[in-house]
């Protein structure tokens, strides 16, 4: 936790330490998002949106993101 590059965290790792479930997790996320978004023609984020990130040493996450579906 005290390493200097703590904010460069990679959730699935890399090289010989890569998570063996990474490919499956990415595929599941892709399928879920495709099915959830299929009924819509698209979506937009208001141009004046201030995207705030949640501070965390574990991962980078958006605190709130208003989205309008079309």
Secondary structure, 3 states (H helix, E strand, C coil): CCCCCHHHCCCCCCHHHCCCCHHHHHHHHHHHHHHHHCCCCCEECCCCCCCEEECCCCCCEEEECCCEEC
